[in-house]
């Protein structure tokens, strides 16, 4: 889904003109971007948390040569989905995964399967601890 697709969907669902929907989406994105640029977290209940983290210098390996190298300090943007979002997304696919993690379309989705699937996929109890890196998505950007 692209930003244009989001604008079109908002336009239809909220009975707005395309320009109004686009302005609304642009404003929301700007508020999120400005807040993150100021070093503040963005917490969207039922969706997830965006935050900026500073990562220190560390030793890594060049994947081509295997040689040790220093990875410089950098700032990363992280997103951690809420448990509500995880449950909503995974419940739609719970019937497709069996215990071995293989696709199985013969099983119907049942109540409670989304929690089991989330647990199976590493989504055990989620807390707001920023140090927990499970299923946190990061995007690097310059520290300037």
CNS distance restraints for C-alpha pairs under 8 A (distance, minus, plus):
assign (resid   1 and name CA) (resid   5 and name CA) 5.84 0.50 0.50
assign (resid   1 and name CA) (resid   6 and name CA) 7.07 0.50 0.50
assign (resid   2 and name CA) (resid   6 and name CA) 6.41 0.50 0.50
assign (resid   3 and name CA) (resid   7 and name CA) 6.20 0.50 0.50
assign (resid   4 and name CA) (resid   8 and name CA) 6.20 0.50 0.50
assign (resid   5 and name CA) (resid   9 and name CA) 6.16 0.50 0.50
assign (resid   6 and name CA) (resid  10 and name CA) 6.10 0.50 0.50
assign (resid   7 and name CA) (resid  11 and name CA) 5.94 0.50 0.50
assign (resid   7 and name CA) (resid  18 and name CA) 6.91 0.50 0.50
assign (resid   7 and name CA) (resid  21 and name CA) 5.54 0.50 0.50
assign (resid   7 and name CA) (resid  22 and name CA) 5.48 0.50 0.50
assign (resid   7 and name CA) (resid  25 and name CA) 6.86 0.50 0.50
assign (resid   8 and name CA) (resid  12 and name CA) 6.31 0.50 0.50
assign (resid   8 and name CA) (resid  18 and name CA) 6.83 0.50 0.50
assign (resid   8 and name CA) (resid  21 and name CA) 7.57 0.50 0.50
assign (resid   9 and name CA) (resid  13 and name CA) 6.05 0.50 0.50
assign (resid  10 and name CA) (resid  14 and name CA) 5.70 0.50 0.50
assign (resid  10 and name CA) (resid  15 and name CA) 7.77 0.50 0.50
assign (resid  10 and name CA) (resid  16 and name CA) 7.41 0.50 0.50
assign (resid  10 and name CA) (resid  21 and name CA) 6.00 0.50 0.50
assign (resid  11 and name CA) (resid  15 and name CA) 5.57 0.50 0.50
assign (resid  11 and name CA) (resid  16 and name CA) 4.72 0.50 0.50
assign (resid  11 and name CA) (resid  17 and name CA) 5.93 0.50 0.50
assign (resid  11 and name CA) (resid  18 and name CA) 5.71 0.50 0.50
assign (resid  11 and name CA) (resid  20 and name CA) 7.75 0.50 0.50
assign (resid  11 and name CA) (resid  21 and name CA) 5.29 0.50 0.50
assign (resid  12 and name CA) (resid  16 and name CA) 6.85 0.50 0.50
assign (resid  16 and name CA) (resid  20 and name CA) 5.86 0.50 0.50
assign (resid  16 and name CA) (resid  21 and name CA) 5.88 0.50 0.50
assign (resid  17 and name CA) (resid  21 and name CA) 6.16 0.50 0.50
assign (resid  18 and name CA) (resid  22 and name CA) 5.98 0.50 0.50
assign (resid  19 and name CA) (resid  23 and name CA) 6.02 0.50 0.50
assign (resid  20 and name CA) (resid  24 and name CA) 6.11 0.50 0.50
assign (resid  21 and name CA) (resid  25 and name CA) 6.23 0.50 0.50
assign (resid  22 and name CA) (resid  26 and name CA) 6.01 0.50 0.50
assign (resid  23 and name CA) (resid  27 and name CA) 6.01 0.50 0.50
assign (resid  24 and name CA) (resid  28 and name CA) 6.27 0.50 0.50
assign (resid  25 and name CA) (resid  29 and name CA) 6.19 0.50 0.50
assign (resid  26 and name CA) (resid  30 and name CA) 6.03 0.50 0.50
assign (resid  27 and name CA) (resid  31 and name CA) 6.14 0.50 0.50
assign (resid  28 and name CA) (resid  32 and name CA) 6.30 0.50 0.50
assign (resid  29 and name CA) (resid  33 and name CA) 6.04 0.50 0.50
assign (resid  30 and name CA) (resid  34 and name CA) 5.91 0.50 0.50
assign (resid  31 and name CA) (resid  35 and name CA) 6.03 0.50 0.50
assign (resid  32 and name CA) (resid  36 and name CA) 6.20 0.50 0.50
assign (resid  32 and name CA) (resid  42 and name CA) 6.65 0.50 0.50
assign (resid  33 and name CA) (resid  37 and name CA) 6.00 0.50 0.50
assign (resid  34 and name CA) (resid  38 and name CA) 6.28 0.50 0.50
assign (resid  35 and name CA) (resid  39 and name CA) 6.73 0.50 0.50
assign (resid  35 and name CA) (resid  40 and name CA) 5.50 0.50 0.50
assign (resid  35 and name CA) (resid  41 and name CA) 7.04 0.50 0.50
assign (resid  35 and name CA) (resid  42 and name CA) 7.00 0.50 0.50
assign (resid  36 and name CA) (resid  40 and name CA) 5.18 0.50 0.50
assign (resid  36 and name CA) (resid  41 and name CA) 6.16 0.50 0.50
assign (resid  36 and name CA) (resid  42 and name CA) 7.00 0.50 0.50
assign (resid  36 and name CA) (resid  50 and name CA) 7.72 0.50 0.50
assign (resid  36 and name CA) (resid  51 and name CA) 6.50 0.50 0.50
assign (resid  36 and name CA) (resid  52 and name CA) 6.63 0.50 0.50
assign (resid  39 and name CA) (resid  51 and name CA) 7.66 0.50 0.50
assign (resid  39 and name CA) (resid  52 and name CA) 6.39 0.50 0.50
assign (resid  40 and name CA) (resid  51 and name CA) 6.86 0.50 0.50
assign (resid  40 and name CA) (resid  52 and name CA) 7.58 0.50 0.50
assign (resid  41 and name CA) (resid  49 and name CA) 7.07 0.50 0.50
assign (resid  41 and name CA) (resid  50 and name CA) 5.86 0.50 0.50
assign (resid  41 and name CA) (resid  51 and name CA) 4.64 0.50 0.50
assign (resid  41 and name CA) (resid  52 and name CA) 7.21 0.50 0.50
assign (resid  42 and name CA) (resid  49 and name CA) 5.66 0.50 0.50
assign (resid  42 and name CA) (resid  50 and name CA) 5.07 0.50 0.50
assign (resid  42 and name CA) (resid  51 and name CA) 6.39 0.50 0.50
assign (resid  43 and name CA) (resid  48 and name CA) 6.11 0.50 0.50
assign (resid  43 and name CA) (resid  49 and name CA) 4.46 0.50 0.50
assign (resid  43 and name CA) (resid  50 and name CA) 6.49 0.50 0.50
assign (resid  44 and name CA) (resid  48 and name CA) 5.40 0.50 0.50
assign (resid  44 and name CA) (resid  49 and name CA) 6.16 0.50 0.50
assign (resid  45 and name CA) (resid  82 and name CA) 7.59 0.50 0.50
assign (resid  46 and name CA) (resid  82 and name CA) 5.88 0.50 0.50
assign (resid  46 and name CA) (resid  83 and name CA) 7.51 0.50 0.50
assign (resid  46 and name CA) (resid  84 and name CA) 5.34 0.50 0.50
assign (resid  46 and name CA) (resid  85 and name CA) 6.07 0.50 0.50
assign (resid  47 and name CA) (resid  81 and name CA) 5.94 0.50 0.50
assign (resid  47 and name CA) (resid  82 and name CA) 5.27 0.50 0.50
assign (resid  47 and name CA) (resid  84 and name CA) 6.90 0.50 0.50
assign (resid  47 and name CA) (resid  85 and name CA) 5.36 0.50 0.50
assign (resid  48 and name CA) (resid  79 and name CA) 6.86 0.50 0.50
assign (resid  48 and name CA) (resid  80 and name CA) 5.48 0.50 0.50
assign (resid  48 and name CA) (resid  81 and name CA) 4.08 0.50 0.50
assign (resid  48 and name CA) (resid  82 and name CA) 4.39 0.50 0.50
assign (resid  48 and name CA) (resid  85 and name CA) 7.42 0.50 0.50
assign (resid  49 and name CA) (resid  78 and name CA) 7.96 0.50 0.50
assign (resid  49 and name CA) (resid  79 and name CA) 5.54 0.50 0.50
assign (resid  49 and name CA) (resid  80 and name CA) 5.25 0.50 0.50
assign (resid  49 and name CA) (resid  81 and name CA) 6.45 0.50 0.50
assign (resid  49 and name CA) (resid  82 and name CA) 7.32 0.50 0.50
assign (resid  50 and name CA) (resid  77 and name CA) 7.06 0.50 0.50
assign (resid  50 and name CA) (resid  78 and name CA) 5.58 0.50 0.50
assign (resid  50 and name CA) (resid  79 and name CA) 4.50 0.50 0.50
assign (resid  50 and name CA) (resid  80 and name CA) 6.65 0.50 0.50
assign (resid  51 and name CA) (resid  77 and name CA) 5.81 0.50 0.50
assign (resid  51 and name CA) (resid  78 and name CA) 5.38 0.50 0.50
assign (resid  51 and name CA) (resid  79 and name CA) 6.65 0.50 0.50
assign (resid  52 and name CA) (resid  75 and name CA) 6.79 0.50 0.50
assign (resid  52 and name CA) (resid  76 and name CA) 5.67 0.50 0.50
assign (resid  52 and name CA) (resid  77 and name CA) 4.61 0.50 0.50
assign (resid  52 and name CA) (resid  78 and name CA) 6.18 0.50 0.50
assign (resid  53 and name CA) (resid  75 and name CA) 5.67 0.50 0.50
assign (resid  53 and name CA) (resid  76 and name CA) 5.32 0.50 0.50
assign (resid  53 and name CA) (resid  77 and name CA) 6.41 0.50 0.50
assign (resid  53 and name CA) (resid  78 and name CA) 7.21 0.50 0.50
assign (resid  54 and name CA) (resid  73 and name CA) 7.36 0.50 0.50
assign (resid  54 and name CA) (resid  74 and name CA) 5.92 0.50 0.50
assign (resid  54 and name CA) (resid  75 and name CA) 4.39 0.50 0.50
assign (resid  54 and name CA) (resid  76 and name CA) 6.32 0.50 0.50
assign (resid  55 and name CA) (resid  73 and name CA) 5.52 0.50 0.50
assign (resid  55 and name CA) (resid  74 and name CA) 5.36 0.50 0.50
assign (resid  55 and name CA) (resid  75 and name CA) 5.92 0.50 0.50
assign (resid  55 and name CA) (resid  76 and name CA) 7.24 0.50 0.50
assign (resid  56 and name CA) (resid  72 and name CA) 7.10 0.50 0.50
assign (resid  56 and name CA) (resid  73 and name CA) 4.44 0.50 0.50
assign (resid  56 and name CA) (resid  74 and name CA) 6.72 0.50 0.50
assign (resid  57 and name CA) (resid  70 and name CA) 6.91 0.50 0.50
assign (resid  57 and name CA) (resid  71 and name CA) 5.61 0.50 0.50
assign (resid  57 and name CA) (resid  72 and name CA) 4.67 0.50 0.50
assign (resid  57 and name CA) (resid  73 and name CA) 4.33 0.50 0.50
assign (resid  57 and name CA) (resid  74 and name CA) 7.74 0.50 0.50
assign (resid  58 and name CA) (resid  70 and name CA) 5.80 0.50 0.50
assign (resid  58 and name CA) (resid  71 and name CA) 5.28 0.50 0.50
assign (resid  58 and name CA) (resid  72 and name CA) 6.81 0.50 0.50
assign (resid  58 and name CA) (resid  73 and name CA) 7.58 0.50 0.50
assign (resid  59 and name CA) (resid  68 and name CA) 6.63 0.50 0.50
assign (resid  59 and name CA) (resid  69 and name CA) 5.68 0.50 0.50
assign (resid  59 and name CA) (resid  70 and name CA) 4.60 0.50 0.50
assign (resid  59 and name CA) (resid  71 and name CA) 5.83 0.50 0.50
assign (resid  60 and name CA) (resid  68 and name CA) 5.71 0.50 0.50
assign (resid  60 and name CA) (resid  69 and name CA) 5.37 0.50 0.50
assign (resid  60 and name CA) (resid  70 and name CA) 6.03 0.50 0.50
assign (resid  60 and name CA) (resid  71 and name CA) 6.17 0.50 0.50
assign (resid  61 and name CA) (resid  65 and name CA) 7.97 0.50 0.50
assign (resid  61 and name CA) (resid  66 and name CA) 5.46 0.50 0.50
assign (resid  61 and name CA) (resid  67 and name CA) 5.42 0.50 0.50
assign (resid  61 and name CA) (resid  68 and name CA) 4.46 0.50 0.50
assign (resid  61 and name CA) (resid  69 and name CA) 5.64 0.50 0.50
assign (resid  62 and name CA) (resid  66 and name CA) 5.02 0.50 0.50
assign (resid  62 and name CA) (resid  67 and name CA) 5.33 0.50 0.50
assign (resid  62 and name CA) (resid  68 and name CA) 6.39 0.50 0.50
assign (resid  62 and name CA) (resid  69 and name CA) 6.71 0.50 0.50
assign (resid  63 and name CA) (resid  67 and name CA) 7.86 0.50 0.50
assign (resid  74 and name CA) (resid 140 and name CA) 7.19 0.50 0.50
assign (resid  74 and name CA) (resid 141 and name CA) 7.29 0.50 0.50
assign (resid  74 and name CA) (resid 142 and name CA) 6.74 0.50 0.50
assign (resid  74 and name CA) (resid 143 and name CA) 6.04 0.50 0.50
assign (resid  75 and name CA) (resid 140 and name CA) 6.16 0.50 0.50
assign (resid  75 and name CA) (resid 141 and name CA) 6.06 0.50 0.50
assign (resid  75 and name CA) (resid 142 and name CA) 6.64 0.50 0.50
assign (resid  75 and name CA) (resid 143 and name CA) 5.67 0.50 0.50
assign (resid  76 and name CA) (resid 138 and name CA) 5.91 0.50 0.50
assign (resid  76 and name CA) (resid 139 and name CA) 5.32 0.50 0.50
assign (resid  76 and name CA) (resid 140 and name CA) 4.36 0.50 0.50
assign (resid  76 and name CA) (resid 141 and name CA) 6.02 0.50 0.50
assign (resid  77 and name CA) (resid 137 and name CA) 7.91 0.50 0.50
assign (resid  77 and name CA) (resid 138 and name CA) 5.28 0.50 0.50
assign (resid  77 and name CA) (resid 139 and name CA) 4.97 0.50 0.50
assign (resid  77 and name CA) (resid 140 and name CA) 6.31 0.50 0.50
assign (resid  77 and name CA) (resid 141 and name CA) 7.60 0.50 0.50
assign (resid  78 and name CA) (resid 136 and name CA) 6.17 0.50 0.50
assign (resid  78 and name CA) (resid 137 and name CA) 5.20 0.50 0.50
assign (resid  78 and name CA) (resid 138 and name CA) 4.31 0.50 0.50
assign (resid  78 and name CA) (resid 139 and name CA) 6.46 0.50 0.50
assign (resid  79 and name CA) (resid 136 and name CA) 5.61 0.50 0.50
assign (resid  79 and name CA) (resid 137 and name CA) 5.14 0.50 0.50
assign (resid  79 and name CA) (resid 138 and name CA) 6.64 0.50 0.50
assign (resid  80 and name CA) (resid 135 and name CA) 6.67 0.50 0.50
assign (resid  80 and name CA) (resid 136 and name CA) 4.82 0.50 0.50
assign (resid  80 and name CA) (resid 137 and name CA) 6.63 0.50 0.50
assign (resid  81 and name CA) (resid  85 and name CA) 6.22 0.50 0.50
assign (resid  81 and name CA) (resid  86 and name CA) 6.58 0.50 0.50
assign (resid  81 and name CA) (resid 135 and name CA) 7.84 0.50 0.50
assign (resid  81 and name CA) (resid 136 and name CA) 7.60 0.50 0.50
assign (resid  82 and name CA) (resid  86 and name CA) 6.29 0.50 0.50
assign (resid  82 and name CA) (resid 126 and name CA) 7.80 0.50 0.50
assign (resid  83 and name CA) (resid  87 and name CA) 6.02 0.50 0.50
assign (resid  83 and name CA) (resid 126 and name CA) 6.58 0.50 0.50
assign (resid  84 and name CA) (resid  88 and name CA) 6.14 0.50 0.50
assign (resid  85 and name CA) (resid  89 and name CA) 6.09 0.50 0.50
assign (resid  86 and name CA) (resid  90 and name CA) 5.90 0.50 0.50
assign (resid  86 and name CA) (resid 118 and name CA) 7.04 0.50 0.50
assign (resid  86 and name CA) (resid 123 and name CA) 7.89 0.50 0.50
assign (resid  87 and name CA) (resid  91 and name CA) 5.70 0.50 0.50
assign (resid  87 and name CA) (resid 114 and name CA) 5.71 0.50 0.50
assign (resid  87 and name CA) (resid 115 and name CA) 6.57 0.50 0.50
assign (resid  87 and name CA) (resid 118 and name CA) 6.93 0.50 0.50
assign (resid  88 and name CA) (resid  92 and name CA) 6.92 0.50 0.50
assign (resid  88 and name CA) (resid 114 and name CA) 7.84 0.50 0.50
assign (resid  89 and name CA) (resid  93 and name CA) 7.41 0.50 0.50
assign (resid  90 and name CA) (resid  94 and name CA) 6.02 0.50 0.50
assign (resid  90 and name CA) (resid 114 and name CA) 5.58 0.50 0.50
assign (resid  90 and name CA) (resid 117 and name CA) 6.79 0.50 0.50
assign (resid  90 and name CA) (resid 118 and name CA) 6.55 0.50 0.50
assign (resid  91 and name CA) (resid 109 and name CA) 7.57 0.50 0.50
assign (resid  91 and name CA) (resid 113 and name CA) 6.76 0.50 0.50
assign (resid  91 and name CA) (resid 114 and name CA) 4.21 0.50 0.50
assign (resid  91 and name CA) (resid 115 and name CA) 7.82 0.50 0.50
assign (resid  91 and name CA) (resid 117 and name CA) 7.76 0.50 0.50
assign (resid  92 and name CA) (resid 109 and name CA) 7.86 0.50 0.50
assign (resid  92 and name CA) (resid 114 and name CA) 7.84 0.50 0.50
assign (resid  93 and name CA) (resid  97 and name CA) 7.17 0.50 0.50
assign (resid  93 and name CA) (resid 109 and name CA) 7.81 0.50 0.50
assign (resid  94 and name CA) (resid 109 and name CA) 5.75 0.50 0.50
assign (resid  94 and name CA) (resid 113 and name CA) 5.85 0.50 0.50
assign (resid  94 and name CA) (resid 114 and name CA) 5.65 0.50 0.50
assign (resid  94 and name CA) (resid 117 and name CA) 6.09 0.50 0.50
assign (resid  95 and name CA) (resid 104 and name CA) 7.01 0.50 0.50
assign (resid  95 and name CA) (resid 105 and name CA) 6.32 0.50 0.50
assign (resid  95 and name CA) (resid 106 and name CA) 7.62 0.50 0.50
assign (resid  95 and name CA) (resid 107 and name CA) 5.23 0.50 0.50
assign (resid  95 and name CA) (resid 108 and name CA) 5.10 0.50 0.50
assign (resid  95 and name CA) (resid 109 and name CA) 4.31 0.50 0.50
assign (resid  95 and name CA) (resid 110 and name CA) 7.61 0.50 0.50
assign (resid  95 and name CA) (resid 113 and name CA) 7.80 0.50 0.50
assign (resid  96 and name CA) (resid 102 and name CA) 7.87 0.50 0.50
assign (resid  96 and name CA) (resid 103 and name CA) 5.04 0.50 0.50
assign (resid  96 and name CA) (resid 104 and name CA) 4.71 0.50 0.50
assign (resid  96 and name CA) (resid 105 and name CA) 4.85 0.50 0.50
assign (resid  96 and name CA) (resid 106 and name CA) 7.70 0.50 0.50
assign (resid  96 and name CA) (resid 107 and name CA) 6.95 0.50 0.50
assign (resid  97 and name CA) (resid 101 and name CA) 5.46 0.50 0.50
assign (resid  97 and name CA) (resid 102 and name CA) 5.46 0.50 0.50
assign (resid  97 and name CA) (resid 103 and name CA) 4.66 0.50 0.50
assign (resid  97 and name CA) (resid 104 and name CA) 5.44 0.50 0.50
assign (resid  97 and name CA) (resid 105 and name CA) 7.68 0.50 0.50
assign (resid  97 and name CA) (resid 117 and name CA) 7.84 0.50 0.50
assign (resid  98 and name CA) (resid 102 and name CA) 5.57 0.50 0.50
assign (resid  98 and name CA) (resid 103 and name CA) 6.40 0.50 0.50
assign (resid  98 and name CA) (resid 104 and name CA) 5.95 0.50 0.50
assign (resid 109 and name CA) (resid 113 and name CA) 6.63 0.50 0.50
assign (resid 112 and name CA) (resid 116 and name CA) 6.68 0.50 0.50
assign (resid 113 and name CA) (resid 117 and name CA) 6.00 0.50 0.50
assign (resid 114 and name CA) (resid 118 and name CA) 5.99 0.50 0.50
assign (resid 115 and name CA) (resid 119 and name CA) 6.07 0.50 0.50
assign (resid 116 and name CA) (resid 120 and name CA) 6.06 0.50 0.50
assign (resid 117 and name CA) (resid 121 and name CA) 6.05 0.50 0.50
assign (resid 118 and name CA) (resid 122 and name CA) 6.33 0.50 0.50
assign (resid 118 and name CA) (resid 123 and name CA) 4.72 0.50 0.50
assign (resid 118 and name CA) (resid 124 and name CA) 6.66 0.50 0.50
assign (resid 119 and name CA) (resid 123 and name CA) 4.72 0.50 0.50
assign (resid 119 and name CA) (resid 124 and name CA) 4.58 0.50 0.50
assign (resid 119 and name CA) (resid 125 and name CA) 7.95 0.50 0.50
assign (resid 120 and name CA) (resid 124 and name CA) 7.89 0.50 0.50
assign (resid 122 and name CA) (resid 134 and name CA) 7.33 0.50 0.50
assign (resid 122 and name CA) (resid 135 and name CA) 7.86 0.50 0.50
assign (resid 123 and name CA) (resid 134 and name CA) 7.69 0.50 0.50
assign (resid 123 and name CA) (resid 135 and name CA) 7.68 0.50 0.50
